Amino acid sequence: MAKNKKHKKSIYKRLLLIYTVILILIGLLFLNHVHGSLLLYDKYELDNFIKNNLQDGSIAKYYNSDFEANKLEKNDVNNKAVAAILKQDNIKAKRKSETDNKAEYEIYRDKQLIANVSLSATKSYKRIFILTIKEWKIDKVSFDFKDGFYQYKIDIPFTHNLYVNDVLVDDYETTNIKALDRVILYDQNVGRKVFKLNNFLNEPKIEIKDKDGNLVEYDKTKKDIVIENEFPKVAYKDLKLKGEIDVMQFAKNWSLFLTNNLGGSRNGLVKFLPYLITDSYMYSIAARWAKGPEIYDNPPHKVTGFTNDEVVSCTVYSEDSFSCEIKLEKNIVLTKTGAKRVDKMHENLFFTFYAGGYKLTDMQSM
């Protein structure tokens, strides 16, 4: 009896062990099934599916755009380049719509919409009783990079140069500084260059150099870059002139010309001709004044001299152009009454070295 009891006990232990092993195996298989189902669910969950396809380059394979990159773009715009862009941290996918079997996503780079993705569900099934898994596939991707990711407007003095990715850029618009509207007609170096850069998918290397080839610092965080002109003010005696010009004597002669006291043919106009450009604004002003009738409106008088004449300061705009602020007083005695009169002049005279000599290109009252 004792032997039989021992035998039965041994069989029971074996059966219990086998049953326990079977339960453990079933448990492991179930856990593996649950784990696999969760991984599958995570893989095909819509947001994750899009994210994974962005990261592994699958969406980039659909790139077939007519986007024309800037000729200065340092890298070719191809599927490989687009794949690298779609992996960047600032790329976000936004679900636009979803139905049972269809979905639409918008892909953004920061706030810029760059692609639309259309998806469809290929099959749907249950796992572990409560999970419904849909397997998705990409049907279509439409890319639109518009003007690229990097656009710049760069406004610099005409004497400066712009380099993009180490290439000199020569495609620009020339604009005027209002005070120099007439001067720029004869000296483009007083103007400005405006560059409009777009269609860059990669951030370009931008360098600005002055006329001497020195790098110019600017705020690299800005997309609108403006480098102001530096027009130094100097004393008249420090002007580096390329030719002969006596600014004060010119101003005095102009003052005499206005009251018909200069003498010479054409009421003195002939004395200014070496300093005027034919058909220019200042030439037309002088020629019209010489003809009258305003030049004859002054009562008979005599000029007794100039006082308080001063070249206040000069401004250099380029190697060829400068202006000088002039002050002077012309003393007049009226012939009939003997009364004294003072004509004051306070002007900014603009000169440009043109056609072999300095010419008056503008005159502005101060």
C-alpha positions in Angstrom: 0.0 0.0 0.0 2.7 2.4 1.0 4.5 1.6 -2.3 1.3 2.3 -4.3 0.8 5.6 -2.6 4.3 6.6 -3.3 3.8 5.7 -7.0 0.6 7.7 -7.3 2.2 10.7 -5.7 5.1 10.6 -8.1 2.6 10.5 -11.1 0.7 13.4 -9.7 3.9 15.5 -9.4 4.8 14.7 -13.0 1.4 15.6 -14.3 1.5 18.8 -12.3 4.9 19.7 -13.6 3.8 19.0 -17.2 0.6 21.0 -16.7 2.6 23.9 -15.2 5.1 23.8 -18.2 2.2 23.8 -20.6 0.6 26.7 -18.9 3.8 28.6 -18.9 4.3 27.9 -22.6 0.7 29.0 -23.3 1.3 32.1 -21.3 4.5 32.9 -23.1 2.9 32.4 -26.5 0.0 34.6 -25.4 2.4 37.3 -24.2 4.3 37.1 -27.4 1.1 37.4 -29.3 0.0 40.4 -27.3 3.5 42.0 -27.7 3.4 41.3 -31.5 -0.1 42.7 -31.7 0.9 45.8 -29.9 3.9 46.3 -32.1 1.8 45.8 -35.2 -0.8 48.2 -33.8 1.9 50.8 -33.1 3.4 50.3 -36.5 0.1 50.9 -38.4 -1.3 53.5 -36.1 -1.7 56.4 -38.5 0.4 59.0 -36.9 3.2 56.5 -36.3 2.9 55.2 -39.8 3.5 58.6 -41.3 6.3 59.4 -38.8 8.1 56.2 -39.6 7.7 56.7 -43.4 9.2 60.2 -43.0 12.1 58.9 -41.0 13.0 55.9 -43.2 12.8 57.9 -46.5 9.7 56.1 -47.9 7.8 59.4 -48.5 10.9 60.9 -50.1 10.8 58.2 -52.8 7.7 59.8 -54.1 9.5 63.1 -54.8 8.9 64.1 -58.4 8.4 67.9 -58.3 9.0 70.6 -60.9 10.6 72.7 -58.1 13.6 74.6 -59.6 16.2 75.1 -57.0 18.3 78.3 -57.0 21.3 77.9 -59.3 23.5 78.7 -56.3 22.0 75.8 -54.2 25.0 73.8 -52.9 23.3 70.4 -53.1 21.2 68.8 -55.8 17.5 68.5 -55.0 16.8 64.8 -55.4 15.1 62.0 -53.5 18.1 61.6 -51.2 18.2 65.3 -50.4 14.5 65.4 -49.7 14.8 62.3 -47.5 17.4 64.2 -45.4 15.1 67.2 -45.1 12.1 65.1 -44.0 14.2 63.7 -41.1 14.8 67.1 -39.6 13.3 68.0 -36.3 11.2 70.9 -37.7 9.2 68.5 -40.0 5.7 67.8 -38.6 2.8 65.8 -40.0 -0.7 67.0 -39.4 -3.7 64.7 -40.0 -6.1 66.5 -42.4 -8.9 63.9 -42.7 -9.6 60.2 -42.0 -12.4 57.9 -43.0 -12.7 54.1 -42.6 -10.3 53.4 -45.5 -8.8 56.8 -46.5 -6.6 59.4 -44.8 -5.0 62.7 -45.8 -1.9 64.2 -44.1 -0.2 67.6 -44.5 3.6 67.8 -44.0 5.0 71.0 -42.6 8.4 72.4 -42.3 8.0 74.8 -39.4 4.8 76.6 -40.6 5.4 76.0 -44.3 3.2 73.4 -46.0 5.6 71.3 -48.2 3.6 68.1 -49.0 0.3 66.4 -49.0 0.1 62.6 -48.4 -2.9 60.4 -49.4 -3.2 57.0 -47.8 -5.6 54.0 -48.0 -6.2 51.0 -45.8 -5.2 47.7 -47.4 -6.8 45.4 -44.8 -8.3 45.5 -41.3 -8.4 42.7 -38.7 -8.8 42.0 -35.0 -6.0 41.1 -32.6 -6.3 40.0 -29.0 -10.1 40.5 -29.2 -10.0 44.2 -28.6 -7.5 45.7 -31.1 -8.6 46.6 -34.6 -5.5 46.9 -36.8 -5.6 48.7 -40.2 -2.7 48.3 -42.5 -2.0 51.4 -44.5 -0.2 52.2 -47.7 0.8 55.5 -49.3 -1.1 56.2 -52.5 0.2 59.6 -53.4 2.6 62.3 -52.2 2.4 65.8 -53.7 5.4 68.0 -52.9 5.3 71.8 -53.2 8.4 73.7 -52.0 7.1 77.0 -53.5 10.0 79.5 -53.1 12.1 77.1 -51.0 12.8 77.2 -47.3 15.2 80.1 -47.3 14.4 83.4 -48.8 16.4 86.6 -48.4 16.2 90.2 -49.4 19.6 91.8 -49.2 20.0 95.6 -49.6 23.7 96.8 -49.8 25.7 99.8 -51.0 26.5 99.6 -54.7 30.2 99.3 -54.0 29.7 96.2 -51.9 29.5 92.6 -53.3 27.4 89.7 -52.3 28.7 86.1 -52.3 26.4 83.1 -51.9 28.1 79.7 -51.4 31.4 81.4 -52.4 29.9 82.6 -55.8 29.7 86.3 -56.7 26.1 87.2 -57.3 25.5 89.6 -60.2 21.7 89.5 -60.4 20.4 92.5 -58.6 18.2 95.6 -58.9 19.7 99.1 -58.6 17.9 101.5 -56.4 18.4 105.1 -55.4 18.9 107.0 -52.2 16.3 109.7 -52.5 18.7 112.6 -51.8 21.0 111.3 -54.6 18.4 110.7 -57.3 20.1 113.1 -59.7 23.6 112.2 -58.7 23.1 108.5 -59.5 22.4 109.3 -63.1 26.1 110.0 -63.5 27.6 107.9 -60.8 26.0 104.5 -60.1 28.3 103.9 -57.1 26.2 106.2 -55.0 23.2 103.8 -55.4 22.3 100.5 -53.9 22.1 96.9 -54.9 19.0 94.9 -53.9 19.1 91.1 -54.2 16.1 88.8 -53.9 17.2 85.2 -53.1 14.8 82.3 -53.0 14.5 78.6 -53.9 17.0 77.4 -51.4 16.2 74.1 -49.6 19.5 74.3 -47.6 20.7 77.3 -45.7 23.2 79.1 -48.0 26.5 80.6 -46.9 26.1 84.4 -47.3 29.0 86.8 -47.3 29.0 90.5 -48.0 32.3 92.3 -48.8 33.0 96.0 -49.1 34.8 97.6 -52.0 38.2 96.7 -50.4 37.2 93.0 -50.1 36.7 93.1 -46.4 33.9 91.0 -44.8 31.0 93.1 -43.6 29.2 91.9 -40.4 25.4 91.5 -40.4 22.7 89.9 -38.3 22.6 86.3 -39.6 19.3 85.6 -37.9 17.5 88.0 -40.2 16.1 87.3 -43.7 15.9 91.0 -44.6 19.5 92.2 -44.5 20.3 95.9 -44.9 23.8 97.3 -44.9 23.7 101.1 -44.8 25.9 103.4 -46.8 28.7 105.0 -45.0 29.0 108.5 -46.3 31.8 110.2 -44.3 31.7 113.9 -43.5 35.0 115.6 -44.0 36.4 119.1 -44.0 36.7 120.8 -47.4 40.5 120.8 -47.1 40.5 117.0 -46.6 38.6 116.2 -49.8 40.5 113.9 -52.1 39.7 115.5 -55.4 40.3 114.0 -58.8 40.3 117.3 -60.6 40.2 121.1 -60.1 37.1 122.6 -58.5 36.8 125.7 -56.2 33.5 125.0 -54.4 33.3 128.4 -52.7 34.1 130.3 -55.8 31.5 128.3 -57.7 28.9 129.1 -55.1 29.7 132.8 -55.3 29.5 132.8 -59.1 26.1 131.0 -58.9 24.9 133.7 -56.5 26.0 136.4 -58.9 24.4 134.6 -61.8 21.0 134.6 -60.0 21.0 138.4 -59.8 22.6 138.9 -63.3 25.9 140.2 -61.9 28.2 137.5 -63.3 28.8 138.9 -66.7 29.7 137.1 -69.9 27.6 135.8 -72.7 24.1 134.4 -72.2 23.9 136.3 -68.9 26.9 134.4 -67.5 25.7 130.9 -68.3 28.8 130.4 -70.5 31.0 130.4 -67.3 29.1 127.4 -65.9 29.1 125.3 -69.0 32.4 123.5 -68.1 30.6 122.4 -64.9 27.3 121.3 -66.3 26.3 118.2 -68.1 24.3 118.9 -71.3 20.6 118.0 -70.9 21.0 117.4 -67.1 18.6 118.7 -64.5 21.1 121.4 -63.4 21.9 122.4 -67.0 18.2 122.9 -67.7 17.8 125.0 -64.5 20.7 127.3 -65.4 19.7 127.6 -69.1 16.1 128.5 -68.2 17.3 131.1 -65.7 19.7 132.7 -68.2 16.9 133.3 -70.6 14.7 135.1 -68.1 12.4 136.7 -67.3 13.3 136.1 -63.6 16.9 137.1 -64.1 15.8 140.6 -65.1 13.4 141.1 -62.2 16.1 142.5 -59.9 16.1 146.3 -59.5 19.4 148.1 -60.5 22.0 147.4 -57.9 25.7 146.9 -57.1 27.3 144.0 -55.3 29.7 145.2 -52.7 31.1 141.8 -51.7 30.5 138.6 -49.8 30.6 138.1 -46.1 30.2 135.1 -43.7 31.2 132.7 -46.5 31.9 129.2 -45.2 32.1 125.7 -46.5 30.5 124.1 -43.5 31.3 120.5 -44.3 31.5 118.0 -47.2 30.1 114.5 -47.6 31.8 111.9 -49.7 29.5 109.5 -51.5 32.0 107.7 -53.7 35.4 108.1 -55.3 33.7 110.4 -57.9 30.9 112.2 -56.0 30.7 114.6 -53.1 28.6 117.4 -51.8 29.5 120.5 -49.8 27.2 122.6 -47.5 27.8 126.3 -48.4 26.8 129.4 -46.5 27.4 132.9 -47.7 25.9 136.4 -47.7 26.0 138.6 -50.8 25.9 142.3 -49.9 23.9 144.5 -52.4 23.3 148.3 -52.6 20.3 149.4 -54.6 21.3 152.0 -57.1 18.2 154.3 -56.9 17.8 154.5 -53.1 21.1 153.4 -51.8 19.4 150.9 -49.6 21.4 147.9 -48.5 20.3 144.3 -49.0 21.7 141.0 -48.0 21.1 137.9 -50.2 21.7 134.8 -48.1 22.7 131.5 -49.7 22.6 128.2 -47.8 22.8 125.3 -50.2 24.2 121.8 -50.5 26.1 121.5 -53.8 26.6 118.1 -55.4 29.5 117.4 -57.7 30.4 114.4 -59.7 33.6 113.7 -61.6 32.3 113.1 -65.1 33.7 113.3 -68.6 37.1 114.4 -67.3 36.0 117.0 -64.8 33.7 117.9 -61.9 30.1 118.6 -62.8 27.3 120.1 -60.7 24.8 117.3 -60.6 22.4 118.7 -58.0 21.7 121.6 -55.6 19.5 121.3 -52.5 18.5 124.1 -50.2 19.4 123.6 -46.6 
